[in-house]
Amino acid sequence: MPVLGGLDATRTIRSMNREDAKSIPIIAMSADAFSEDEKTAYSAGMNAQVTKPIIPKKLYQTCCDFLKAGN
């Protein structure tokens, strides 16, 4: 991302003084598929990670999991 990377953007969102900042789902989409990269994403406040190349079924399922959890 040109101005703010995904990890920093997530940290910024999670630190906002908004009611939904702590609960809005944030899903990483990254080519970094190592377990350490996934741990870094979770520690920044992301809820899930989908790796590239994207497998549509996995992406859709991940999104649906969080949409269902929000109801």
GUVO-61378 format. One record per residue (C-alpha): residue number from 0; x, y, z. Coordinates in steps of 0.5 Angstrom, whole numbers, plus 500, padded with zeros to 3 digits. Example, Ala and Ser with C-alpha at 12.3 -4.5 7.8 and 13.67 -1.06 7.14 Angstrom:
+-----+------+-------+-----+
:   k : east : north :  up :
+-----+------+-------+-----+
:   0 :  525 :   491 : 516 :
:   1 :  527 :   498 : 514 :
+-----+------+-------+-----+
//
This chain:
+-----+------+-------+-----+
:   k : east : north :  up :
+-----+------+-------+-----+
:   0 :  500 :   500 : 500 :
:   1 :  503 :   507 : 498 :
:   2 :  502 :   511 : 505 :
:   3 :  501 :   505 : 510 :
:   4 :  502 :   498 : 510 :
:   5 :  497 :   493 : 512 :
:   6 :  500 :   492 : 519 :
:   7 :  501 :   499 : 521 :
:   8 :  494 :   500 : 518 :
:   9 :  491 :   495 : 522 :
:  10 :  494 :   498 : 529 :
:  11 :  492 :   505 : 527 :
:  12 :  485 :   502 : 526 :
:  13 :  485 :   498 : 533 :
:  14 :  487 :   504 : 537 :
:  15 :  482 :   509 : 534 :
:  16 :  477 :   512 : 539 :
:  17 :  471 :   509 : 536 :
:  18 :  466 :   503 : 538 :
:  19 :  467 :   499 : 532 :
:  20 :  475 :   499 : 532 :
:  21 :  476 :   493 : 536 :
:  22 :  471 :   489 : 533 :
:  23 :  471 :   490 : 525 :
:  24 :  474 :   484 : 522 :
:  25 :  481 :   485 : 518 :
:  26 :  483 :   480 : 514 :
:  27 :  490 :   480 : 511 :
:  28 :  491 :   478 : 504 :
:  29 :  499 :   477 : 503 :
:  30 :  504 :   473 : 499 :
:  31 :  507 :   471 : 506 :
:  32 :  505 :   464 : 508 :
:  33 :  510 :   463 : 513 :
:  34 :  507 :   462 : 520 :
:  35 :  511 :   467 : 523 :
:  36 :  508 :   472 : 518 :
:  37 :  501 :   470 : 520 :
:  38 :  503 :   471 : 528 :
:  39 :  505 :   478 : 526 :
:  40 :  499 :   479 : 523 :
:  41 :  495 :   477 : 529 :
:  42 :  499 :   480 : 533 :
:  43 :  498 :   487 : 530 :
:  44 :  490 :   486 : 531 :
:  45 :  488 :   482 : 524 :
:  46 :  483 :   477 : 525 :
:  47 :  485 :   472 : 519 :
:  48 :  490 :   471 : 514 :
:  49 :  489 :   469 : 506 :
:  50 :  495 :   467 : 502 :
:  51 :  496 :   469 : 495 :
:  52 :  495 :   466 : 490 :
:  53 :  488 :   467 : 492 :
:  54 :  484 :   460 : 493 :
:  55 :  477 :   463 : 492 :
:  56 :  473 :   458 : 496 :
:  57 :  478 :   460 : 502 :
:  58 :  477 :   467 : 501 :
:  59 :  469 :   467 : 501 :
:  60 :  469 :   462 : 507 :
:  61 :  474 :   466 : 511 :
:  62 :  469 :   473 : 509 :
:  63 :  463 :   469 : 511 :
:  64 :  466 :   466 : 517 :
:  65 :  466 :   473 : 520 :
:  66 :  460 :   476 : 517 :
:  67 :  456 :   470 : 520 :
:  68 :  460 :   472 : 527 :
:  69 :  457 :   479 : 526 :
:  70 :  450 :   478 : 526 :
+-----+------+-------+-----+
//
